[in-house]
Amino acid sequence: MKKGFIIAGIAVVVGIIIFFNVRGRKGAVTEVRVQPVTSMNLVEKVNTTGEVKPKKFVNISSDVTGRIMKITVKEGDYVKKDQLLIKIDSEFSEWEAQRAKANYNDYQVQLEQQKTVLESKQRDYKRYKTLWESKLISDEKYEETKLAYENAKHTYESYVHKIEETKAALKSSEKTISKSFITAPIDGIVSSLNVEEGEMAMIGTMNNAGTILMTIADLSVMEVEVQVDETDIIKVKLDQGAEVKVDAYPDMVIKGTVTEVGSSALTSTTSSSSSGSSEQAKTFKTVITLVDPPKTIKPGLSASADIIIAKKDKVLGVPISAIVIREDEKDAKKELEGLFVERDGKAKFVPVQKGISGEMDVEIIKGVKEKEKVIVGPFKNLRNLKDGDPIKVTVQDAGKGRMNFKKDKGDNSPGNPED
C-alpha cells in the first residue's frame, strides 16, 4: 500500500513539471537581433591557390648523347635567341665526318676514272655490235665486248651509289656536330640550370625522359596557374577579373584576367586520418594572366587568387548567416530556404530567392523588401526559431550590408570579424 502511494506521488510531481514546462514553452519569448534589409554592392568570388609561372618557357634537352664540355651561362642570366648555351663533346662525330669526307673525295676520283673506262667500253661495244650485225665477227667476240661494257657500267653505278652514301653519312655527321652546340630558342632568363660541366647529357627514349639541361623563361608575361574545385569551375569564365596575392608580396594585390579554363578534371587523392579512407578530389586547371606584376616576381612563387565571377551594385542584401532552411508546410519532403522577419513581435518565416553572394552578405532577389527587419542572430536562437514564435529584439543593427554587432556569450554565429 505504501509503495503504491509513493508511485502515485511521483506521477503527480512529473505531471506538474511537464505541465509547467509546456506552459512555459508556449509563453517563452526568444531574444533576437535584427537588421534591416539594405541596398549594397556585392562581389562574388571564387578563392583558390596556385603558383606563379611564366607564360612562355622552354625546357632545353640535348638531341645527342655526350659529355658536357662547356656551359656559357649561369642561372639568372638573360640570353638572346640563338645565343650559345652549352657545348657537348662531338669528337666522335667529327671523326666520322672526316672519314666520310675522305671516302667521298676518294670515290669522286674513282668515279672519274671509271667514267673514262665506261666511255671506252661503250665505244667498243657499239663498234663490235655493228660488226656483229654485219656478220663480220663471231658471236663470242660480240658477247665478250658486251659483257665488258655492262661490267664497266655496273662499276660506274656502284661508285655513284657509294658517293651518295658518303654524302648522306657526311651530312648526318655534320648535323650531329651542329646539335652539340645548344643555343637559346627564345629570348629570356635562365630560370633553372640543372647540369654542370663534365656531366653526361642523355637523349630521351620511349621509356626514359632525356636530361633537362636548363629552362629558359620569358618573364615579360607572367601567369598564376591555379586549381579550381569542381563545385566552382562552372562559374569561372574567360576574361573574368581576378585579384592575386603572392606570398612573397603579402601587402600587394595584383590584378589579373582569366585567360584559360581547363576542360578536363585533374584528380588527386586525399586521405582521412580518422577513418583511414581516401577520397578523390577533382579540380580544374585555370590560368590567370597578371597585369603589371612586380619586375622582381619569380616563377614558382606560391599565390592565392580571388576570381571575380559576379559583381552587382545597389542590390538588396542581408548577412549570409541570416539564411535558414525550414520544412515546407505543404510538402514535408521539401525544404525551403528563407529568412525570419520581425512582424508584430513575432518571427515570420519568409521563403526567398537568392542572388550572388559576397564575403559576408547575400543578394535577395525576391521575398523581402528594403528596410524590413530580418532576424540575424544569435545563431543558437535562430537555429531553433519557428514561424510564429514570439520574439524580443535585444539589438537592432543599422544595417551596413554586414553584421557589426558583438556576439552574445555562447553564440556560434560568425558575428563581426573585428569583434
C-alpha positions in Angstrom: 0.0 0.0 0.0 2.8 2.4 1.0 4.6 1.6 -2.2 1.5 2.5 -4.3 1.3 5.9 -2.6 4.9 6.6 -3.4 4.4 5.8 -7.1 1.3 7.9 -7.3 3.1 10.8 -5.7 5.9 10.6 -8.2 3.5 10.6 -11.1 1.8 13.7 -9.8 5.1 15.5 -9.5 6.2 14.5 -13.0 2.8 15.7 -14.4 3.2 19.1 -12.6 6.7 19.5 -14.1 5.5 18.6 -17.6 2.6 21.0 -17.3 4.6 24.0 -16.3 7.3 23.2 -18.8 4.8 23.1 -21.7 3.1 26.2 -20.3 6.4 28.0 -20.0 7.5 26.9 -23.5 4.3 28.3 -25.0 4.8 31.6 -23.4 8.6 31.8 -23.9 9.9 34.8 -25.8 13.1 34.3 -27.9 15.7 37.1 -27.7 16.9 38.0 -31.2 19.0 40.6 -33.1 17.5 42.2 -36.2 18.9 44.1 -39.1 17.1 45.9 -41.9 17.3 44.7 -45.5 19.6 47.3 -47.1 20.9 48.2 -50.5 24.6 47.3 -51.0 27.3 46.5 -53.5 28.2 42.8 -53.8 31.1 41.0 -55.3 31.1 37.2 -55.6 34.5 35.5 -55.8 36.0 32.0 -56.1 39.1 31.6 -54.0 41.8 29.3 -55.0 45.6 28.8 -54.8 48.4 28.0 -57.1 51.8 29.2 -58.2 53.4 31.8 -60.5 54.6 30.7 -63.9 55.9 32.4 -67.0 53.5 32.4 -69.9 56.3 31.1 -72.2 59.1 28.9 -71.1 61.2 26.2 -72.8 62.8 23.1 -71.2 66.0 22.5 -73.1 67.3 19.0 -73.7 70.0 17.5 -75.8 69.4 15.8 -79.2 72.7 14.0 -78.9 74.3 11.9 -76.1 77.6 13.2 -74.9 79.7 14.8 -72.2 79.1 18.4 -71.5 82.3 20.2 -72.3 81.3 23.8 -71.7 78.4 25.9 -70.2 78.4 29.5 -71.2 75.7 30.8 -68.9 74.6 30.7 -65.3 71.2 30.7 -63.6 69.6 34.1 -63.7 71.4 35.2 -66.9 69.4 37.0 -69.6 70.0 35.3 -73.0 69.1 36.2 -76.6 67.7 33.8 -79.2 70.4 31.7 -80.9 73.0 32.5 -78.2 75.3 29.6 -77.4 74.4 27.9 -74.1 76.1 24.5 -73.9 78.8 22.7 -75.9 78.7 18.9 -75.9 81.6 16.7 -76.8 81.5 16.0 -80.6 84.9 14.3 -81.1 83.4 11.1 -82.4 81.1 12.8 -84.8 83.9 15.0 -86.1 86.0 11.9 -86.8 83.0 10.3 -88.6 82.6 13.4 -90.6 86.3 13.4 -91.6 86.1 9.8 -92.6 83.0 10.3 -94.7 84.6 13.3 -96.4 87.7 11.4 -97.2 85.7 8.5 -98.6 83.7 11.0 -100.6 86.8 12.5 -102.2 88.2 9.1 -102.9 85.0 7.8 -104.6 84.9 11.0 -106.7 88.3 10.3 -108.1 87.5 6.6 -108.8 84.2 7.7 -110.4 86.0 9.9 -112.8 88.4 7.1 -113.7 85.6 4.6 -114.1 83.8 7.1 -116.3 86.7 7.1 -118.7 86.7 3.3 -118.7 82.9 3.1 -119.2 83.1 5.5 -122.2 85.9 3.4 -123.8 83.9 0.1 -123.3 80.8 1.8 -124.6 82.6 2.8 -127.9 84.0 -0.7 -128.3 80.5 -2.2 -127.7 78.9 0.0 -130.3 81.6 -0.8 -132.9 81.6 -4.5 -132.3 77.8 -4.6 -132.3 77.8 -3.1 -135.9 80.4 -5.6 -137.0 78.4 -8.5 -135.4 75.2 -7.3 -137.1 77.1 -7.4 -140.4 78.3 -10.9 -139.6 81.9 -9.8 -139.6 82.7 -11.0 -136.1 81.8 -14.1 -134.1 79.1 -14.2 -131.5 81.7 -15.0 -128.9 83.6 -11.8 -129.6 80.5 -9.7 -129.6 79.3 -11.2 -126.2 82.7 -10.6 -124.7 82.6 -6.9 -125.7 79.0 -6.6 -124.5 79.9 -8.1 -121.1 82.9 -5.8 -120.7 80.7 -2.8 -121.3 78.0 -4.0 -118.8 80.6 -4.6 -116.1 82.1 -1.2 -116.6 78.6 0.3 -116.4 77.8 -1.6 -113.1 81.1 -0.5 -111.6 80.4 3.1 -112.5 76.9 3.0 -111.0 78.3 1.4 -107.8 80.7 4.4 -107.3 77.7 6.7 -107.9 75.8 4.9 -105.1 78.9 5.0 -102.8 79.2 8.7 -103.3 75.5 9.2 -102.4 76.0 7.1 -99.2 79.1 9.0 -98.2 77.3 12.3 -98.8 74.5 11.1 -96.5 77.0 10.0 -93.8 78.8 13.3 -94.1 75.5 15.2 -93.8 74.5 13.1 -90.8 77.8 13.7 -89.0 77.7 17.4 -89.7 74.1 17.6 -88.3 75.2 15.7 -85.2 78.1 18.1 -84.7 75.8 21.1 -85.1 73.5 19.6 -82.4 76.4 19.5 -80.0 76.2 23.3 -80.0 73.0 24.0 -78.0 71.6 27.5 -78.5 68.7 29.5 -76.9 65.4 29.0 -78.7 63.9 32.3 -77.3 64.9 35.5 -75.6 64.6 35.1 -71.8 66.1 34.3 -68.4 67.8 31.1 -67.4 65.3 30.3 -64.7 67.0 26.9 -63.9 70.3 25.3 -64.7 70.3 21.6 -63.9 73.7 20.3 -65.1 77.4 21.1 -64.7 80.4 20.7 -67.0 81.6 17.1 -67.1 78.2 15.6 -66.7 76.6 13.4 -69.4 73.7 14.7 -71.5 71.3 11.9 -72.4 68.7 11.9 -75.1 65.2 10.8 -74.4 63.8 7.4 -75.4 60.3 5.9 -75.4 60.6 4.7 -71.8 63.1 7.3 -70.3 63.0 11.0 -70.4 66.1 12.8 -71.6 68.2 15.1 -69.4 66.6 18.6 -69.0 69.7 20.7 -69.1 68.1 24.1 -68.3 64.9 26.1 -68.6 64.7 29.4 -70.5 61.7 31.6 -69.4 60.2 34.7 -71.0 59.3 36.7 -67.9 57.7 39.5 -69.9 54.3 37.9 -69.3 53.6 36.1 -66.0 50.7 33.9 -65.0 49.3 32.2 -62.0 48.2 28.6 -62.6 45.6 27.6 -60.0 43.3 24.6 -59.3 39.6 25.4 -59.1 37.3 23.0 -57.3 34.7 21.1 -59.4 31.9 22.9 -57.5 33.1 26.3 -58.6 34.5 25.7 -62.1 31.1 26.2 -63.8 31.1 29.8 -62.6 34.6 30.6 -63.9 34.7 32.1 -67.4 37.4 33.6 -69.7 38.1 37.3 -69.3 36.9 37.4 -65.7 38.9 39.6 -63.4 41.0 38.3 -60.5 42.8 39.7 -57.5 46.1 37.8 -56.8 48.2 37.8 -53.7 51.7 36.3 -53.9 53.0 35.0 -50.6 56.3 36.8 -51.2 54.5 40.2 -51.5 51.9 40.0 -48.6 50.9 43.6 -48.8 50.4 43.7 -52.6 47.2 42.8 -54.6 48.0 42.2 -58.3 45.2 42.4 -60.8 44.8 39.6 -63.3 42.5 38.2 -66.0 41.3 34.6 -66.5 42.9 33.5 -69.8 42.5 29.7 -69.7 39.9 27.4 -68.1 40.6 23.7 -68.2 38.1 21.3 -69.7 39.4 18.1 -68.1 39.4 17.3 -64.4 42.6 16.8 -62.5 42.2 14.1 -59.9 44.1 13.9 -56.6 43.7 11.5 -53.7 43.2 12.8 -50.1 43.3 10.7 -47.0 41.1 10.9 -43.9 43.1 10.3 -40.7 40.1 9.5 -38.6 38.5 6.8 -40.9 41.6 5.8 -42.7 39.7 6.1 -46.0 40.8 8.1 -49.1 38.8 10.3 -51.3 39.3 11.7 -54.8 39.2 15.5 -55.2 38.6 16.9 -58.6 39.9 20.2 -59.7 40.4 22.1 -63.0 43.4 23.9 -64.2 42.8 27.6 -64.6 45.3 30.3 -65.7 45.2 33.9 -64.6 47.4 36.3 -66.6 48.9 39.0 -64.3 48.5 42.7 -65.2 51.7 44.7 -64.4 53.3 42.4 -61.9 56.4 43.5 -60.0 59.6 43.1 -62.0 61.2 41.0 -59.3 58.5 38.3 -59.3 59.8 34.8 -59.9 58.4 31.6 -61.3 57.4 29.0 -58.7 56.2 31.5 -56.0 53.0 30.5 -54.2 50.0 32.6 -54.7 46.3 32.8 -53.9 43.6 34.3 -56.2 40.1 35.6 -55.9 38.4 35.2 -59.3 35.6 37.7 -59.6 32.7 35.8 -61.0 29.9 38.3 -60.4 29.5 41.9 -59.4 26.3 43.9 -58.6 25.7 47.4 -57.3 22.8 48.6 -55.3 21.0 45.3 -54.7 19.1 44.2 -51.6 21.2 42.1 -49.3 21.3 40.5 -45.9 24.0 38.7 -43.9 24.6 35.1 -45.1 24.1 33.8 -41.6 20.5 35.0 -41.6 19.6 32.4 -44.2 17.8 29.4 -42.7 16.2 26.2 -44.1 12.8 25.1 -42.9 10.5 22.3 -43.9 7.7 23.2 -46.4 4.4 23.1 -44.6 2.7 22.0 -47.8 5.2 19.3 -48.6 7.1 17.7 -45.7 9.7 16.2 -48.1 10.6 19.6 -49.5 12.8 22.2 -47.8 12.6 25.9 -48.2 15.4 28.5 -48.0 14.4 31.7 -46.4 14.6 34.4 -43.7 12.9 35.2 -40.4 11.5 38.7 -40.3 10.1 40.6 -37.3 6.4 41.3 -37.6 4.3 42.5 -34.6 6.6 40.9 -32.1 6.7 37.6 -33.8 9.1 35.7 -36.1 7.7 35.3 -39.6 9.4 32.8 -41.9 9.6 34.1 -45.5 10.9 32.0 -48.4 13.4 34.0 -50.5 15.2 33.8 -53.8 18.9 34.4 -53.5 21.3 36.0 -56.0 25.0 36.4 -55.8 27.0 36.0 -52.5 29.7 38.3 -51.2 32.1 37.5 -48.4 29.5 38.2 -45.6 26.3 39.1 -47.4 24.0 37.6 -49.9 21.7 39.2 -52.5 17.9 38.7 -52.0 16.1 38.9 -55.4 12.7 38.0 -54.1 10.9 37.6 -50.7 11.6 40.7 -48.7 11.6 44.4 -49.2 14.1 47.1 -48.3 14.1 48.1 -44.6 12.3 45.0 -43.5 13.7 43.8 -40.2 15.5 40.5 -40.7 16.5 38.3 -37.7 20.2 37.8 -37.9 21.0 36.0 -34.6 22.1 34.8 -32.2 22.8 31.6 -34.1 21.6 29.3 -31.3 18.2 31.0 -31.2 17.9 31.4 -34.9 18.6 27.7 -35.4 15.6 26.7 -33.2 13.3 29.5 -34.2 9.9 28.6 -35.6 7.3 30.5 -37.6 5.1 32.5 -35.3 7.4 32.3 -32.2 7.2 35.4 -30.0 10.5 37.4 -30.1 12.2 40.2 -28.2 14.6 42.4 -30.1 17.7 42.9 -28.0 20.0 44.5 -30.6 18.9 46.4 -33.7 21.7 47.0 -36.2 21.6 50.0 -38.5 22.4 47.7 -41.5 25.6 48.4 -43.3 25.5 45.4 -45.5 27.0 43.1 -42.9 26.7 42.3 -39.2 28.7 44.7 -37.0 27.3 43.8 -33.5 29.0 42.0 -30.6 28.5 38.2 -30.2 26.5 37.0 -27.3 28.1 34.7 -24.9 27.8 31.1 -26.2 26.7 32.4 -29.7 28.4 30.4 -32.5 27.3 32.8 -35.3 30.0 34.4 -37.5 29.5 37.8 -36.0 31.8 40.7 -36.9 35.3 39.5 -37.6 36.6 42.7 -35.9 34.9 41.7 -32.6 
